[in-house]
Amino acid sequence: MMNETVSKRITQIIYVFSIVFYLTIGTVAFIFAKPENGGNVYFLGTLILLSSVPHLLIYLIHRDRQSYLIIGLVGIVFGTIILSTNVFDPDIVCMVWGAIDICRGTTEIIVVAPNIKHNKFEFIEIAVSLGDIGIGILLCIHMSDGIVLHLIYLGIEFLIGAAKNIADYFIEKKRHAKRTDNN
């Protein structure tokens, strides 16, 4: 019982943190969606790193989604490499980011699609994942010239993610309350 209470509390903390994180990154992406930021390798590397954190948070809540852990770590590794070296130009960073987005979107669809039958909110995840794939392809094609569109999409994606996490939090809280009442 104690372990379940601790686990529930940790999950609540992760949900609240993820909501605040999503809102913050989404807002920052909108604010910095300017062409001149396409040339700032450190800014791009930081966003790659930060945009990988949600996958780690999702993994902490849903331990059965190991691929989220892997794709989150891949983004963090690439973001860290980009930030710790000066060998990448903005176009290469955008190519890497685009490729990561394509992989993320594909991974999310593969993981989430089987759950649509039980959770209709997963349609949102599928739509966002398809957007990730599309925006990743566009970033690979247009590279740093496509950064404004990419940042706008990132902002939209993170704000949708925050709204979905808020809904998931309350659904999970309601579901847990029903389980507690039944005992």
N, C-alpha and C positions, 0 to 999 in steps of 0.2 A: 504494500500500500504506500509506504514511504517513497519507494523508488518510482512508482507511478506518479505521485504528486510532484516529485522533483523533475521528472521527465516532462510533465505537463507544464510546469513553471518555466523550464528551459525553452520549451516550444513556444510559449507565450512571449518570452523575451526575444526569441529569434523573429517571431512574426512582427513585433513592434519595431525592432531594429530594422528589419527588412523594409517595412513600410516607410520609415523615416529615410532610410538609405535610398530607396527608389524615388521618393519625392525630391530628395536633394539632388541626386544625379540627374534626374529628369529636368529639373529646373536649371541646373548648371549647363546641361547640354543645349537647352534653348538659349540661354544667355550668351554662350560662346559659339553659337552657330554662325560663324563669320568666315569668309574666305581666307583671311590671314592666318587663322588657326590651323588651316590645312598644311601650313609650312612648319609648324612647331612640333618637332619630333617628340619632345618631352611631354607636351600636352596630349598628343595622340597616344603615346605609351602609357601615360597615366590613365587615360580613359579606357584603354584596352584592359589594363589591370583592374580598374574599378568596375567595369562592365562584366567582369568574370566573377566577382564576389557573389552575385545573386545565385549562381549555380551551386556554390558551396553552401549557401544558406538553405537552398531547396534540398540539397543532400542531407543537411543536418536535420531537417524536418521529416524528410522521406528517405530513410536509409536504403530503401529498395531501389533507388535511382542512382546507382553507382556511376553511370555514364555522365551524370551531372557533375560528380566529383572530378572525373577525368577531364571533361571539357572546361570546367572552371579552373583546374590546375594548369591546363595548357595555356589558357589566356593569361593567367598570372605569371607563368614562366616567360612567355613571349613579352608581356608588358615589362617585366623585370629586366629581361635582356635588353630591350629597347632603351629603357631608362639608364641602365648601367654601362652602356657602350655608346660610342658616337660614330658607329659605322653605317647606320641606316639613314637613308634620306627619306623625306616625307612620302614619296610615291611607294617605296618599298614597305614602309610601315602601313600605308593604306592597303596595299596588296595583302599583307599578312592579316590585317584586321578584317578585310573582306573575306579571306579564306576562313578565318576563325568564325565569322558570322554564318557563313555557309554551313560549316560543320556543326555549329550550335543549333541552327535551325533544323537541320536534318536529324540531329540527335534528339532534339526535343520532340519532333514529330514521331519518331520511332518509339520513344518512351511513352508519350502521352496518348497516342492514337488508340491503343487498346482500352484506355480508361474512359473514353468518351461515352460509352454505354452507361456507365455508372455516375459520371460527373459531367454534366452538360457545360460547366464552366471551362472545361478543357478545350472547347471550341475556340475560346479566346486565345489559349496557348497555341493552338494550331495556326490560327490567323496570324498571330505575332511571329511565329516561327517561319511561316511562309514569307512574311515581310522581311525577316532576317536574311533568308536565302536571297530574295530579290535585291535587297539593299546591299548585301555582300557582293553579289555579282556586279551591281552598278559601281560599287567602290573599287572592285578589281579592274573594271573597265576605265573608269574616269580618274581613279587614284585620288591624289590630293585635290584635284579640281572638283571632286564630288563630295567633299567633306561637309559642306553646308547641309545638303540633303541628308547625309548620313547622321549628322548631329541632330537635325530636326526629328528624324525617325527615331533615333536613340531616345530623345526626350519624350516623344509620344509613347514609345515602347515602355519606358520606365514609369510613366504616369499610369498607363494601363496596368502595368505590373503592380503598382501600389494599390490601385482600386481592386484588382483581383485578390491581392493578399488581404485587404481589409475584408472582402466578402468571405474568403476562405477562413479567416480568423474567426469570424462570427458563426459561420457554418460549423466549424470544428468545435467551437465553444458550446453551441446549441446541441450538437451531437453528443458531446461529453456530458452535458447536463442531463440529457435523456438517459444515458447509460447509468449515471449516478442515481437517478430517481428510480430506476428499475431494480436496484439491489435491495 
